[in-house]
Amino acid sequence: MTHPPNVRSAPQSAPPPHAPAQPPVQPPAQRGAWSVGKERLRAAATTEPGRLQIIGAVLAVLVVAFGAVTAVEVADRASAADDVVSRSQPLSADAASIYRSLADADTAASSGFLAGATKSPAMDERYRKDIALASRLLIKAATNTDSSSESGRQIATLNEQLPRYTGVIETARSYNRQGLPLGGAYLRYANEQMTEDLLPAAQKLYDAETARLESDDEDARFWPVFAPALGVVALGALFWAQRRNYRRTNRVFNHGLLAATAASTVVLLWLAVGQTVARAELNDAKVHGQKSLKILNDARINSLKARANENLTLVARGAVLTADGKSDKYETDYTSGMAKLGEQLSEAQKLADDGEGRAPVTAAVASVSEWKSRHGSASATDKAGDYDGALEKVIGPKVSTGQSFDQVDQALAKALGHEQREFTQAAEDGRGALTGLPIGAAVLAALGAAGAVLGINRRLSEYR
């Protein structure tokens, strides 16, 4: 019987007593997405298909960015132009109407007071219509104005002071109907309240709304900055891509890139032409409409103030003097107001750019001259001691300063109507020049980006 040899397995060798421990094997470090992306981009850039993909992506991004920025910037200008037409200018015009209505109410009140018991019902009706119009316009302005703004504060002041003024006027009329001299004192107090409280608040309201109009007008006329720059960059990149394609393939046209170039060119030209036309129309509205409206409104207000001071000259009969105590205050204010009126009418004649606008201003100038002449005659009659004769020359139905004043007021109202129509037409034309451009730019940019991608894909298909 045989037995397998008694084989002993060799003992495992022990590590040397002082051998260093082996460090654990570390897995390869994970690279970040940014590093991987850069490596892939670098690898793709070494091949023509990879380079074409990069070019296509850059072109698409540039065209889309151009369209998006154009849409945003033009939408902002279009919104400002719309504010000019539908918000700022109407509110500015309403503020001017509030001022004019208050001044006219004060004038009508003094004229009715002078007429006394024989006053015409038409004068009383005119006063009430002016107060009603001012109240209605204040409500309208309040609904379109932030109460914490300057306009809101002035509207609150007017709403607070107007009932007080009308109350004093009614008291003056009551005393005047009784033949008591105290009525004249109340009328002078009402006029003081009008000139020191109501009209300054109305002026501040008008100034605030005019400033908002000018700000909106400036925003609408401001040239876009980023859109044209991006448009030039996008077109430059498209021309470079087509030139590169031509040099490598001898093919003159790539339909996709050509479509992208055409779409971008249309957007850039549309932007340039639309903004140029809008700016020109809005500038015309400002120069020939807005400035003329301001001058004419100021002239009409000064004529109303002059008329009120003329009436109060007879009401006070020298009881109210200037600060130096040497002259009649109301006569002095009348003289300075008429001087301002003449200067403003001269400026309005220069700004009138057509016969329809110039004719009523010329008529107003003639009526002002006649008014001054008749006022001089009335003043001389009053100084001669003939109060009733002077009164007839001031408030009489025929040859009187009141007749001249009415002619001035009607001529200025006609001129204001003409300039308002011109402003509105020019401003609407400016707004219309930008209509459709934001949406059109976005659509054309999307088509252009698609054309760029299709054009590049056409080249890529040749490598498959």
FENCORBEL-V394105 format. One record per helix or strand. SS is the DSSP state (H for helix, E for strand). FROM is the first residue (numbers start at 1). LEN is the number of residues. Records with the same first field share a line. If there is no record, write none. Layout:
SS = FROM-LEN, FROM-LEN
This chain:
H = 33-12, 48-71, 121-23, 150-28, 182-40, 226-24, 255-62, 329-23, 355-29, 387-9, 401-32, 437-27
E = 321-1, 328-1
